[in-house]
């Protein structure tokens, strides 16, 4: 199974959604969790 690569448009859309949720008073961490965004770990 390969790694899913997101298109730039998809990334921008998710970042805008995080901005909207943060503007509504939600913390950035909670907004990221709500949108189910996974942050890759870099070793």
Secondary structure, 3 states (H helix, E strand, C coil): CCCCCCCHHHHHHHHHHHHHHHHCCCCHHHHHHHCCCCCCCCC
